[in-house]
């Protein structure tokens, strides 16, 4: 999403749909084009907690990145919780934000590329990181 000031940001919010901030809330923000329903912007929050010690041996092997972005099934606003824990990948080559540590209990279904070097982690058809 390209905007340089508050007026442009408000216009972008009117021209798109998806998740957004409300008052003092800080969820992850995903905005989609109303016509094509393709992802046009994302604002991801950095989790407050680091779990490197608890996760270094449990990190799953990451599936290959599937390029292409996201397309919404329908035009509607929604809430998307921010991830709660940040982990470092093997050799500190990847920073991984996870919904919660339970994500590590099962294999990941996919990694969907949404920008250069940025991918969403999917498990059970749900974004979990």
FIKOLZA-1660 file (N, C-alpha, C; in steps of 0.1 Angstrom, whole numbers, plus 5000, padded with zeros to 4 digits):
% residues 129
   i   px   py   pz ch aa at
   1 5009 4988 5000  A  X  N
   1 5000 5000 5000  A  X CA
   1 5009 5012 5000  A  X  C
   2 5007 5021 4991  A  X  N
   2 5015 5033 4989  A  X CA
   2 5007 5045 4994  A  X  C
   3 5012 5051 5005  A  X  N
   3 5006 5064 5009  A  X CA
   3 5016 5072 5017  A  X  C
   4 5016 5085 5015  A  X  N
   4 5026 5093 5021  A  X CA
   4 5021 5102 5033  A  X  C
   5 5007 5101 5035  A  X  N
   5 5002 5109 5046  A  X CA
   5 4989 5103 5051  A  X  C
   6 4983 5109 5061  A  X  N
   6 4971 5104 5067  A  X CA
   6 4959 5103 5057  A  X  C
   7 4958 5114 5049  A  X  N
   7 4947 5114 5039  A  X CA
   7 4948 5103 5030  A  X  C
   8 4960 5100 5025  A  X  N
   8 4962 5089 5015  A  X CA
   8 4960 5075 5022  A  X  C
   9 4964 5074 5035  A  X  N
   9 4961 5062 5042  A  X CA
   9 4946 5059 5044  A  X  C
  10 4939 5070 5047  A  X  N
  10 4924 5069 5049  A  X CA
  10 4918 5065 5036  A  X  C
  11 4923 5070 5025  A  X  N
  11 4917 5067 5011  A  X CA
  11 4920 5052 5008  A  X  C
  12 4932 5048 5012  A  X  N
  12 4936 5034 5010  A  X CA
  12 4927 5024 5018  A  X  C
  13 4924 5028 5030  A  X  N
  13 4915 5020 5038  A  X CA
  13 4901 5019 5032  A  X  C
  14 4896 5030 5026  A  X  N
  14 4883 5030 5020  A  X CA
  14 4883 5022 5007  A  X  C
  15 4894 5021 5000  A  X  N
  15 4895 5014 4987  A  X CA
  15 4898 5000 4988  A  X  C
  16 4901 4995 5000  A  X  N
  16 4905 4981 5002  A  X CA
  16 4896 4975 5014  A  X  C
  17 4898 4962 5016  A  X  N
  17 4891 4956 5027  A  X CA
  17 4901 4946 5034  A  X  C
  18 4897 4941 5046  A  X  N
  18 4906 4932 5053  A  X CA
  18 4906 4935 5067  A  X  C
  19 4918 4933 5073  A  X  N
  19 4920 4936 5088  A  X CA
  19 4926 4949 5089  A  X  C
  20 4924 4956 5100  A  X  N
  20 4930 4969 5103  A  X CA
  20 4930 4972 5118  A  X  C
  21 4937 4982 5122  A  X  N
  21 4938 4987 5136  A  X CA
  21 4925 4993 5140  A  X  C
  22 4922 4991 5153  A  X  N
  22 4911 4997 5159  A  X CA
  22 4915 5003 5172  A  X  C
  23 4914 5016 5174  A  X  N
  23 4919 5023 5186  A  X CA
  23 4933 5019 5190  A  X  C
  24 4935 5013 5202  A  X  N
  24 4948 5009 5206  A  X CA
  24 4952 4995 5203  A  X  C
  25 4944 4988 5195  A  X  N
  25 4947 4975 5191  A  X CA
  25 4958 4974 5181  A  X  C
  26 4966 4963 5181  A  X  N
  26 4977 4962 5172  A  X CA
  26 4977 4948 5165  A  X  C
  27 4967 4945 5158  A  X  N
  27 4967 4932 5151  A  X CA
  27 4976 4933 5138  A  X  C
  28 4978 4921 5132  A  X  N
  28 4985 4922 5119  A  X CA
  28 4974 4927 5109  A  X  C
  29 4979 4935 5100  A  X  N
  29 4970 4942 5090  A  X CA
  29 4972 4936 5076  A  X  C
  30 4961 4931 5070  A  X  N
  30 4961 4926 5056  A  X CA
  30 4950 4933 5049  A  X  C
  31 4954 4940 5038  A  X  N
  31 4944 4947 5030  A  X CA
  31 4944 4941 5016  A  X  C
  32 4932 4940 5011  A  X  N
  32 4929 4934 4998  A  X CA
  32 4922 4943 4988  A  X  C
  33 4925 4943 4976  A  X  N
  33 4918 4951 4965  A  X CA
  33 4904 4946 4965  A  X  C
  34 4895 4956 4964  A  X  N
  34 4880 4952 4964  A  X CA
  34 4876 4945 4951  A  X  C
  35 4882 4948 4940  A  X  N
  35 4878 4942 4927  A  X CA
  35 4884 4928 4925  A  X  C
  36 4897 4928 4925  A  X  N
  36 4905 4915 4922  A  X CA
  36 4906 4907 4935  A  X  C
  37 4904 4912 4947  A  X  N
  37 4905 4905 4960  A  X CA
  37 4919 4900 4962  A  X  C
  38 4929 4906 4956  A  X  N
  38 4943 4902 4958  A  X CA
  38 4949 4910 4969  A  X  C
  39 4958 4905 4977  A  X  N
  39 4965 4912 4988  A  X CA
  39 4973 4923 4982  A  X  C
  40 4971 4935 4987  A  X  N
  40 4978 4947 4982  A  X CA
  40 4987 4953 4993  A  X  C
  41 4985 4949 5005  A  X  N
  41 4993 4954 5016  A  X CA
  41 4993 4946 5029  A  X  C
  42 5004 4946 5036  A  X  N
  42 5004 4939 5049  A  X CA
  42 5013 4946 5058  A  X  C
  43 5009 4947 5071  A  X  N
  43 5017 4953 5082  A  X CA
  43 5017 4942 5093  A  X  C
  44 5029 4936 5095  A  X  N
  44 5030 4926 5105  A  X CA
  44 5037 4931 5117  A  X  C
  45 5031 4928 5129  A  X  N
  45 5037 4932 5141  A  X CA
  45 5048 4923 5146  A  X  C
  46 5058 4928 5153  A  X  N
  46 5068 4919 5158  A  X CA
  46 5064 4915 5172  A  X  C
  47 5064 4902 5175  A  X  N
  47 5060 4897 5188  A  X CA
  47 5069 4902 5199  A  X  C
  48 5064 4903 5211  A  X  N
  48 5071 4908 5222  A  X CA
  48 5080 4897 5228  A  X  C
  49 5076 4884 5227  A  X  N
  49 5083 4873 5233  A  X CA
  49 5092 4866 5223  A  X  C
  50 5104 4862 5228  A  X  N
  50 5113 4854 5220  A  X CA
  50 5114 4840 5227  A  X  C
  51 5114 4830 5218  A  X  N
  51 5114 4816 5223  A  X CA
  51 5126 4808 5218  A  X  C
  52 5137 4814 5215  A  X  N
  52 5148 4807 5209  A  X CA
  52 5152 4795 5217  A  X  C
  53 5153 4796 5230  A  X  N
  53 5158 4785 5238  A  X CA
  53 5148 4773 5238  A  X  C
  54 5135 4776 5238  A  X  N
  54 5125 4765 5238  A  X CA
  54 5122 4760 5224  A  X  C
  55 5126 4766 5214  A  X  N
  55 5123 4762 5200  A  X CA
  55 5134 4758 5191  A  X  C
  56 5146 4760 5195  A  X  N
  56 5157 4758 5186  A  X CA
  56 5158 4743 5181  A  X  C
  57 5154 4734 5190  A  X  N
  57 5154 4720 5186  A  X CA
  57 5141 4715 5180  A  X  C
  58 5130 4723 5181  A  X  N
  58 5117 4719 5177  A  X CA
  58 5112 4726 5164  A  X  C
  59 5120 4735 5158  A  X  N
  59 5116 4742 5146  A  X CA
  59 5114 4731 5135  A  X  C
  60 5102 4732 5128  A  X  N
  60 5100 4722 5118  A  X CA
  60 5108 4726 5105  A  X  C
  61 5110 4716 5097  A  X  N
  61 5116 4719 5084  A  X CA
  61 5105 4727 5076  A  X  C
  62 5110 4738 5070  A  X  N
  62 5101 4747 5063  A  X CA
  62 5098 4742 5049  A  X  C
  63 5086 4742 5045  A  X  N
  63 5083 4738 5031  A  X CA
  63 5088 4749 5022  A  X  C
  64 5089 4746 5009  A  X  N
  64 5094 4756 5000  A  X CA
  64 5083 4767 4999  A  X  C
  65 5088 4779 4995  A  X  N
  65 5079 4791 4994  A  X CA
  65 5071 4789 4981  A  X  C
  66 5058 4791 4982  A  X  N
  66 5049 4791 4970  A  X CA
  66 5047 4806 4967  A  X  C
  67 5053 4811 4956  A  X  N
  67 5051 4825 4952  A  X CA
  67 5036 4827 4947  A  X  C
  68 5032 4839 4948  A  X  N
  68 5019 4842 4942  A  X CA
  68 5010 4851 4951  A  X  C
  69 5013 4852 4963  A  X  N
  69 5005 4861 4972  A  X CA
  69 4992 4854 4976  A  X  C
  70 4982 4862 4981  A  X  N
  70 4970 4858 4986  A  X CA
  70 4958 4864 4979  A  X  C
  71 4947 4857 4978  A  X  N
  71 4935 4862 4972  A  X CA
  71 4924 4858 4982  A  X  C
  72 4916 4868 4986  A  X  N
  72 4905 4866 4995  A  X CA
  72 4893 4859 4988  A  X  C
  73 4887 4850 4996  A  X  N
  73 4875 4843 4991  A  X CA
  73 4863 4852 4988  A  X  C
  74 4862 4862 4997  A  X  N
  74 4851 4871 4996  A  X CA
  74 4855 4885 5001  A  X  C
  75 4847 4895 4998  A  X  N
  75 4850 4909 5002  A  X CA
  75 4843 4911 5016  A  X  C
  76 4851 4910 5026  A  X  N
  76 4846 4913 5040  A  X CA
  76 4858 4916 5049  A  X  C
  77 4855 4925 5059  A  X  N
  77 4866 4928 5069  A  X CA
  77 4867 4917 5079  A  X  C
  78 4878 4916 5085  A  X  N
  78 4881 4905 5095  A  X CA
  78 4891 4910 5104  A  X  C
  79 4894 4902 5115  A  X  N
  79 4904 4905 5125  A  X CA
  79 4915 4894 5123  A  X  C
  80 4927 4898 5124  A  X  N
  80 4938 4888 5123  A  X CA
  80 4948 4891 5135  A  X  C
  81 4948 4882 5144  A  X  N
  81 4957 4884 5156  A  X CA
  81 4971 4884 5152  A  X  C
  82 4979 4892 5159  A  X  N
  82 4993 4892 5157  A  X CA
  82 4999 4879 5163  A  X  C
  83 5011 4875 5158  A  X  N
  83 5018 4864 5163  A  X CA
  83 5023 4867 5177  A  X  C
  84 5025 4857 5186  A  X  N
  84 5028 4860 5200  A  X CA
  84 5043 4857 5203  A  X  C
  85 5050 4849 5194  A  X  N
  85 5064 4845 5198  A  X CA
  85 5072 4846 5185  A  X  C
  86 5084 4851 5187  A  X  N
  86 5094 4851 5176  A  X CA
  86 5105 4841 5178  A  X  C
  87 5109 4834 5168  A  X  N
  87 5120 4824 5169  A  X CA
  87 5130 4827 5158  A  X  C
  88 5142 4823 5160  A  X  N
  88 5153 4824 5150  A  X CA
  88 5154 4810 5143  A  X  C
  89 5155 4810 5130  A  X  N
  89 5156 4797 5123  A  X CA
  89 5171 4792 5124  A  X  C
  90 5173 4781 5118  A  X  N
  90 5187 4775 5118  A  X CA
  90 5197 4784 5113  A  X  C
  91 5208 4785 5120  A  X  N
  91 5219 4794 5117  A  X CA
  91 5215 4809 5117  A  X  C
  92 5205 4812 5123  A  X  N
  92 5200 4826 5124  A  X CA
  92 5197 4831 5110  A  X  C
  93 5194 4823 5100  A  X  N
  93 5191 4827 5087  A  X CA
  93 5177 4832 5084  A  X  C
  94 5168 4828 5093  A  X  N
  94 5154 4831 5091  A  X CA
  94 5148 4836 5105  A  X  C
  95 5140 4846 5104  A  X  N
  95 5132 4851 5116  A  X CA
  95 5118 4846 5114  A  X  C
  96 5113 4838 5124  A  X  N
  96 5100 4832 5123  A  X CA
  96 5091 4837 5134  A  X  C
  97 5080 4843 5130  A  X  N
  97 5069 4847 5140  A  X CA
  97 5059 4836 5140  A  X  C
  98 5055 4832 5152  A  X  N
  98 5045 4821 5153  A  X CA
  98 5033 4826 5161  A  X  C
  99 5021 4821 5157  A  X  N
  99 5009 4823 5164  A  X CA
  99 5010 4820 5179  A  X  C
 100 5016 4808 5181  A  X  N
 100 5019 4803 5195  A  X CA
 100 5028 4791 5193  A  X  C
 101 5034 4786 5204  A  X  N
 101 5044 4775 5204  A  X CA
 101 5037 4762 5199  A  X  C
 102 5024 4761 5201  A  X  N
 102 5017 4748 5196  A  X CA
 102 5019 4746 5181  A  X  C
 103 5022 4756 5174  A  X  N
 103 5024 4754 5159  A  X CA
 103 5035 4744 5157  A  X  C
 104 5045 4744 5166  A  X  N
 104 5056 4735 5164  A  X CA
 104 5053 4720 5167  A  X  C
 105 5041 4717 5171  A  X  N
 105 5037 4703 5174  A  X CA
 105 5034 4695 5162  A  X  C
 106 5031 4702 5151  A  X  N
 106 5027 4695 5138  A  X CA
 106 5034 4701 5126  A  X  C
 107 5035 4694 5115  A  X  N
 107 5041 4699 5104  A  X CA
 107 5034 4711 5098  A  X  C
 108 5041 4720 5091  A  X  N
 108 5035 4731 5084  A  X CA
 108 5030 4726 5070  A  X  C
 109 5019 4732 5066  A  X  N
 109 5013 4728 5053  A  X CA
 109 5020 4735 5042  A  X  C
 110 5023 4748 5044  A  X  N
 110 5028 4756 5032  A  X CA
 110 5034 4769 5038  A  X  C
 111 5043 4775 5029  A  X  N
 111 5048 4789 5031  A  X CA
 111 5043 4796 5018  A  X  C
 112 5036 4807 5020  A  X  N
 112 5030 4815 5009  A  X CA
 112 5038 4828 5008  A  X  C
 113 5045 4830 4997  A  X  N
 113 5052 4842 4995  A  X CA
 113 5043 4854 4992  A  X  C
 114 5045 4865 5000  A  X  N
 114 5037 4877 4998  A  X CA
 114 5045 4889 4994  A  X  C
 115 5059 4888 4996  A  X  N
 115 5068 4899 4992  A  X CA
 115 5082 4892 4992  A  X  C
 116 5092 4899 4986  A  X  N
 116 5105 4894 4987  A  X CA
 116 5110 4891 5001  A  X  C
 117 5114 4878 5003  A  X  N
 117 5119 4874 5017  A  X CA
 117 5108 4874 5028  A  X  C
 118 5095 4875 5024  A  X  N
 118 5084 4875 5034  A  X CA
 118 5074 4864 5029  A  X  C
 119 5071 4854 5038  A  X  N
 119 5062 4844 5035  A  X CA
 119 5053 4841 5048  A  X  C
 120 5041 4837 5045  A  X  N
 120 5032 4834 5056  A  X CA
 120 5032 4819 5058  A  X  C
 121 5032 4814 5071  A  X  N
 121 5032 4800 5074  A  X CA
 121 5018 4795 5075  A  X  C
 122 5015 4784 5069  A  X  N
 122 5001 4779 5069  A  X CA
 122 5001 4765 5075  A  X  C
 123 4991 4762 5084  A  X  N
 123 4989 4749 5090  A  X CA
 123 4974 4747 5091  A  X  C
 124 4969 4736 5087  A  X  N
 124 4955 4733 5087  A  X CA
 124 4947 4744 5080  A  X  C
 125 4952 4749 5069  A  X  N
 125 4945 4760 5061  A  X CA
 125 4943 4773 5068  A  X  C
 126 4952 4775 5078  A  X  N
 126 4951 4788 5086  A  X CA
 126 4965 4794 5087  A  X  C
 127 4966 4807 5086  A  X  N
 127 4979 4814 5087  A  X CA
 127 4983 4813 5102  A  X  C
 128 4995 4807 5105  A  X  N
 128 4999 4806 5119  A  X CA
 128 5013 4812 5121  A  X  C
 129 5018 4819 5111  A  X  N
 129 5031 4826 5113  A  X CA
 129 5035 4833 5100  A  X  C
% end
